[in-house]
Amino acid sequence: MYRVTCNGCGASVITPDGNSDALACPCCPEPHSHEESANSCPGMGLNHVGVECAHPAGGAECLAVTGPGEDCPGEHCHMMLDGCTVCRSCTLEWLGVMPVTPAVIRA
Amino acid sequence: MPNMTDRPNLVTKIIQAILTSSTAFSITPGTGGGSVFTITPPHKLRLMTAQGTNVTGGTELSATGYTAGGNTMGATAFGAPSAGVATNSNSVSWTAGAAWSAVVAIEIWDTSGTPQRLLQGAITSVTLANGNTLTFPVASISADASAW
């Protein structure tokens, strides 16, 4: 069992498999296009070389890994930006006690 | 024949030495008692996409946000055993930097030059989406002397 907690609002739910879809909090599930946001980024395809990131953090934590000339994978953006793919990031906490057994081998 | 495990004494002491020590130590058997072996903390918790067995290692997760070899369990990985059972002293977490494959098991290794696998066990399969965090809280992993 896992406790799934929304990192945005703190809502939580216990699920057998850690599926965050069971969260009923109002964070994130607003309809939006990740692709549209990613494609509007001035640094798209440039890894922000010579183009400042629109995010206040300056792209330091930007998840974009698109190479020059490559299509944006649509996973660009940063938490709190519109279209962010991690705007409802969750923490999945293992519940209960997991027994482990001895197993000594060399790597 | 009754169970011969001396759980309250010798086994518990060995478990505590291996899992609770914060510094490396060696056990040197006497004549004919086998080879010297060394346990080197800190121990690390690894995530596995395929569970191994008690004699064969599993398949370690390879994913963005996960460093091969696992995350440290702290200087003292487990607390002193109580009634023969020791549990982890610190929480251990990872945050996925991309969608992860399903994690189905964990393993605990020391940090010797050639790390040694010490413990393994299954968890309920869990899959992380990009940006999600997986946490094993304090006292969520147990090593029971009765299993040794």
Chai-1 contact restraints between the chains, C-beta under 6 A:
chainA,res_idxA,chainB,res_idxB,connection_type,confidence,min_distance_angstrom,max_distance_angstrom,comment,restraint_id
A,G18,B,V126,contact,1.0,0.0,6.0,A-B,restraint_1
A,T85,B,N130,contact,1.0,0.0,6.0,A-B,restraint_2
A,V86,B,N130,contact,1.0,0.0,6.0,A-B,restraint_3
A,V86,B,G131,contact,1.0,0.0,6.0,A-B,restraint_4
A,S89,B,G131,contact,1.0,0.0,6.0,A-B,restraint_5
A,S89,B,N132,contact,1.0,0.0,6.0,A-B,restraint_6
A,C90,B,N132,contact,1.0,0.0,6.0,A-B,restraint_7
A,T91,B,T133,contact,1.0,0.0,6.0,A-B,restraint_8
A,T91,B,T135,contact,1.0,0.0,6.0,A-B,restraint_9
A,L92,B,L134,contact,1.0,0.0,6.0,A-B,restraint_10
A,E93,B,T135,contact,1.0,0.0,6.0,A-B,restraint_11
A,E93,B,P137,contact,1.0,0.0,6.0,A-B,restraint_12
A,W94,B,F136,contact,1.0,0.0,6.0,A-B,restraint_13
A,W94,B,S140,contact,1.0,0.0,6.0,A-B,restraint_14
A,V97,B,S142,contact,1.0,0.0,6.0,A-B,restraint_15
A,M98,B,G121,contact,1.0,0.0,6.0,A-B,restraint_16
A,M98,B,I123,contact,1.0,0.0,6.0,A-B,restraint_17
A,M98,B,I141,contact,1.0,0.0,6.0,A-B,restraint_18
A,P99,B,G121,contact,1.0,0.0,6.0,A-B,restraint_19
A,P99,B,S142,contact,1.0,0.0,6.0,A-B,restraint_20
A,V100,B,L119,contact,1.0,0.0,6.0,A-B,restraint_21
A,V100,B,G121,contact,1.0,0.0,6.0,A-B,restraint_22
A,V100,B,I141,contact,1.0,0.0,6.0,A-B,restraint_23
A,V100,B,A143,contact,1.0,0.0,6.0,A-B,restraint_24
A,T101,B,N54,contact,1.0,0.0,6.0,A-B,restraint_25
A,T101,B,A147,contact,1.0,0.0,6.0,A-B,restraint_26
A,P102,B,W148,contact,1.0,0.0,6.0,A-B,restraint_27
A,A103,B,N54,contact,1.0,0.0,6.0,A-B,restraint_28
A,A103,B,R117,contact,1.0,0.0,6.0,A-B,restraint_29
A,A103,B,Q120,contact,1.0,0.0,6.0,A-B,restraint_30
A,I105,B,R117,contact,1.0,0.0,6.0,A-B,restraint_31
A,R106,B,T114,contact,1.0,0.0,6.0,A-B,restraint_32
A,A107,B,T114,contact,1.0,0.0,6.0,A-B,restraint_33
A,A107,B,P115,contact,1.0,0.0,6.0,A-B,restraint_34
